Amino acid sequence: MRITMAHGSGGRATGELIDEVFASRFSNPVLSQMEDAAVVDGNKKLAITTDSFVVEPLEFPGGDIGRLCICGTVNDLLMRGATPKYLTCGFILQEGADSKQLVRCVESMADTAKEAGVIIVAGDTKVVEGSGGFTINTAGVGFVPEGQQISASNCKPGDVILVSGTMGDHHAAILSSRLGINNSIVSDCAPLGEMVKTLLEENIEVHCLRDVTRGGLATVVKELAERSQVTMELDEQAVPVSAQVRDFCGLMGLDPLYMGNEGKLLAVVAAKDADRAISLLRSCKYGREAAVIGSVTDEQPGLACATTVIGGRRVLDVLQGEGLPRIC
């Protein structure tokens, strides 16, 4: 079956599309009510995020747009210390879209939502003219415990900077797929809930969490330096990069520090907890290659820099221009 404009009419074809593709895979007591708005339990402090996913290609080594949209949404909530609970999703389907591919991506969404511990409670579908692709918009809600203060403005001199694994995997996987390059690189697309939950439950003094996505690690540390008015100092040799991605970067003239991920986090923690935090991250499914990569100082507020392999000092700034469009 191919998606036609009739599937966006609001009539029988729309109902069949919703029933056959979405409702059967996202089924839960809230969504199954099929009301105009979902009514869910809440508390006094909520984290809310929204995002749109336009990745090309829709399916790539290690993931697809369905897994990506769940991971991207829950990870944004997790970076504020929230427990993700509810998601909504809107599908913009272009006429001619392959329903079999759509089903694969929807099933991937459902599987990833289950892994991440969230439920999809509302959604919308529109069909537009186009060339047969589709995009997904999501919104997410999570609960924030009272007293939780994790923020980009909370980095303090003396803190230690950690990452949960290798840099550049998603970016390299997407680019390889587009260029038809055969290699073993796969996207790191993953929900980060286990790592965040473990750090917080073990009372690690976490000051800041960020997921390393578009713009890469260098952009993240520069933004944190400016938000917290501190100096973020990285050891470039300590930043984990897989051998395959490093070779790919050498071939393509890319810098791993500016390449995006979709399943890695940066954590800024108190120095007293750094060793324990690394051990805890490495005990998690997606954190086995976690590493200490730098420290926070008060040398020059707003500065981000990296010590290079030859002992020089490299100033880091946010990504200029577009590193690679449509990676998420």
C-alpha positions in Angstrom: 0.0 0.0 0.0 1.1 3.5 -0.8 0.0 6.6 1.2 -2.5 8.7 -0.8 -4.1 12.1 -0.1 -7.2 10.2 1.0 -5.3 9.0 4.1 -5.3 12.6 5.3 -8.9 13.3 4.6 -10.2 12.6 8.1 -12.6 9.9 6.7 -12.5 6.1 6.4 -9.1 5.9 4.9 -7.7 8.0 7.8 -9.3 5.8 10.3 -8.0 2.7 8.7 -4.5 4.1 8.6 -4.7 5.0 12.3 -6.1 1.6 13.3 -3.8 -0.5 11.1 -0.5 1.3 11.6 -0.5 3.3 14.8 -3.2 2.2 17.3 -2.4 -1.5 17.1 1.3 -0.8 17.9 1.0 2.1 20.4 -1.9 0.6 22.3 -2.2 1.6 26.0 -5.2 2.6 28.2 -4.7 6.3 27.7 -4.3 6.3 23.9 -7.0 3.7 23.4 -9.6 6.2 24.7 -9.1 8.2 21.4 -10.1 11.5 23.0 -9.1 14.9 21.6 -6.7 15.3 24.5 -5.0 12.8 26.9 -5.7 13.2 30.7 -2.8 11.8 32.7 -1.5 11.8 36.2 1.0 14.6 37.0 2.8 16.3 39.9 3.8 19.9 40.7 7.0 20.0 38.7 7.0 18.8 35.0 9.7 18.8 32.3 8.3 19.4 28.8 10.1 19.1 25.5 9.2 19.0 21.8 11.2 18.1 18.7 10.8 17.4 15.0 12.6 14.6 13.2 13.6 14.9 9.5 16.5 12.4 9.2 17.6 11.2 5.8 17.6 8.3 5.1 14.6 7.2 7.2 16.3 3.9 8.0 20.1 3.8 8.7 22.6 1.4 10.2 21.8 1.1 13.9 18.3 2.7 13.8 15.6 4.6 12.0 13.4 7.7 12.4 11.1 5.8 14.7 13.8 4.9 17.2 15.4 8.2 16.8 12.3 10.3 17.7 11.7 8.4 20.9 15.4 8.5 22.0 15.7 12.2 21.1 12.6 13.2 23.1 13.2 11.1 26.2 16.9 12.1 26.3 16.0 15.8 26.4 13.8 15.2 29.4 16.5 13.1 31.1 19.0 15.9 30.8 17.0 17.9 33.4 16.9 14.9 35.8 13.3 14.2 34.8 11.7 10.8 34.6 10.1 10.6 31.1 6.5 9.5 31.2 4.3 10.5 28.3 4.9 11.3 24.6 2.8 12.6 21.7 3.6 12.1 18.1 2.5 13.8 14.9 3.2 12.2 11.5 3.5 14.2 8.3 3.3 11.7 5.6 4.1 12.6 2.0 1.9 11.1 -0.7 3.6 8.0 -2.1 5.2 7.0 1.2 5.8 3.3 1.5 3.4 1.9 4.1 5.7 -1.1 4.8 8.5 1.3 5.7 6.2 3.3 7.8 5.1 0.2 9.7 8.7 -0.8 10.3 9.4 2.7 11.8 6.3 2.7 13.9 7.1 -0.8 15.3 10.6 0.6 16.1 9.0 3.5 17.9 6.8 1.2 19.9 9.8 -1.1 20.9 12.0 1.9 21.8 9.2 3.5 23.9 8.8 0.3 25.8 12.6 0.2 26.4 12.6 3.8 27.5 9.6 3.3 29.9 7.3 5.8 28.2 3.9 5.6 26.6 2.5 7.4 23.6 -0.7 9.0 24.7 -1.8 11.1 21.8 -1.0 11.6 18.1 -1.9 13.2 14.8 -1.5 12.2 11.1 -1.4 14.5 8.1 -0.8 13.6 4.5 0.7 16.2 2.1 2.0 16.2 -1.4 5.6 15.2 -1.7 8.1 12.6 -2.8 7.1 9.7 -0.6 9.0 10.4 2.7 7.7 11.3 6.1 8.6 13.3 9.2 7.7 13.0 12.9 7.0 15.6 15.5 7.1 14.6 19.2 6.4 16.2 22.5 7.4 14.7 25.8 6.5 15.1 29.5 8.5 13.9 32.5 8.3 14.3 36.2 11.1 16.2 38.1 11.7 15.3 41.7 11.5 18.1 44.2 14.9 19.6 44.9 16.4 18.3 41.6 18.7 21.1 40.2 20.4 19.8 37.1 21.1 22.7 34.6 23.5 24.0 32.0 24.2 26.9 34.4 25.3 24.7 37.3 28.8 23.8 36.3 31.3 24.8 39.0 35.1 25.2 39.1 36.6 21.9 40.3 34.0 19.8 38.6 34.9 16.9 36.4 33.6 16.3 32.8 32.6 12.8 31.7 31.1 11.3 28.6 29.3 8.1 28.3 31.0 6.7 25.2 32.5 7.3 21.8 31.8 10.4 19.8 30.6 10.8 16.3 28.9 7.5 15.7 25.5 8.7 14.6 26.9 11.4 12.3 29.3 9.0 10.7 26.6 6.3 10.2 24.3 8.7 8.5 26.9 10.2 6.2 28.2 6.7 5.3 24.7 5.6 4.4 24.1 8.7 2.2 27.4 8.2 0.4 26.9 4.5 -0.1 30.2 3.7 1.9 30.3 0.2 3.2 31.8 0.1 6.7 30.9 -1.3 10.2 29.8 2.1 11.6 26.4 2.0 13.2 24.4 4.8 14.9 24.5 5.0 18.7 20.8 5.9 18.8 19.7 4.9 22.3 17.7 6.0 25.3 19.9 7.2 28.2 17.5 6.5 31.1 19.4 3.7 32.7 22.5 5.9 33.0 20.8 8.9 34.4 18.7 6.9 36.8 21.8 5.1 38.1 23.7 8.3 38.7 20.9 9.9 40.6 19.9 6.9 42.6 23.5 6.4 43.8 23.5 10.0 44.9 26.2 11.2 42.5 26.4 15.0 42.8 25.4 15.8 39.2 25.5 19.4 38.3 24.8 19.2 34.6 23.7 16.7 32.0 23.6 17.2 28.2 23.1 14.8 25.3 25.7 15.2 22.6 23.7 15.7 19.4 23.9 18.2 16.6 27.0 20.4 16.8 28.9 17.7 18.7 30.9 17.7 21.9 32.8 21.0 21.2 29.5 22.9 20.7 28.1 21.4 24.0 31.1 22.4 26.1 31.2 25.9 24.7 27.5 26.4 25.4 28.0 25.2 29.0 31.1 27.4 29.5 29.0 30.4 28.5 25.9 29.4 30.5 27.8 28.7 33.7 30.5 31.4 33.2 33.3 28.9 33.7 36.2 27.4 31.7 35.6 24.0 30.3 38.9 22.2 29.6 39.1 19.0 27.6 41.9 16.5 27.1 41.5 15.7 23.4 43.3 12.4 23.8 40.9 11.3 26.5 37.8 11.8 24.3 36.7 8.3 23.2 36.4 7.8 19.4 36.0 4.4 17.9 38.8 3.2 15.5 36.2 3.0 12.6 34.9 6.5 13.1 38.5 7.9 13.5 39.5 6.3 10.2 36.3 7.6 8.6 37.1 11.1 9.9 40.6 10.9 8.5 39.2 9.9 5.1 36.5 12.6 5.0 38.4 15.4 6.7 36.0 15.5 9.7 36.5 16.5 13.3 35.0 14.0 15.9 34.5 16.9 18.3 32.0 18.5 16.0 30.1 15.3 15.0 26.7 14.4 16.4 25.6 11.5 18.5 22.1 10.3 19.5 22.9 8.0 22.4 25.7 9.7 24.4 25.6 12.1 27.3 28.0 14.5 28.9 27.9 14.8 32.7 29.5 17.4 34.9 29.9 16.0 38.4 31.6 17.0 41.6 35.2 15.8 41.7 34.6 13.7 44.8 32.2 11.6 42.9 34.0 11.3 39.5 35.5 7.9 39.9 32.3 6.4 41.2 30.3 8.0 38.5 32.5 6.5 35.8 32.2 3.1 37.3 28.4 3.4 37.4 28.2 4.6 33.8 30.3 1.7 32.7 28.0 -0.7 34.4 25.1 0.4 32.2 24.2 -1.1 28.8 25.0 2.1 26.8 27.8 3.4 29.0 30.5 0.8 28.8 33.1 3.2 27.1 32.5 6.1 29.5 35.5 8.3 30.2 36.7 11.3 32.1 37.6 13.9 29.5 38.2 17.1 31.3 37.6 19.5 34.1 36.0 22.8 35.0 38.1 25.8 36.1 37.6 29.5 36.7 40.5 30.6 34.5 38.4 32.6 31.9 34.6 32.6 32.1 33.0 31.4 28.9 36.1 29.7 27.5 36.1 26.2 26.1 39.4 24.6 25.1 41.1 21.3 24.5 44.7 20.1 25.1 45.9 18.6 21.9 47.9 15.5 21.2 51.1 17.5 20.9 50.4 19.5 24.0 49.0 22.6 22.5 45.8 24.3 23.5 42.9 24.5 21.1 40.1 27.0 21.6 36.7 25.4 21.0 33.6 27.3 19.7 30.1 26.4 18.6 29.8 24.7 15.2 29.8 27.3 12.4 27.5 26.6 9.5 25.9 23.2 9.0 28.0 20.2 9.8 25.6 17.7 8.1 22.0 18.4 7.5 19.1 16.2 8.5 20.9 13.8 10.9 17.9 13.9 13.3 
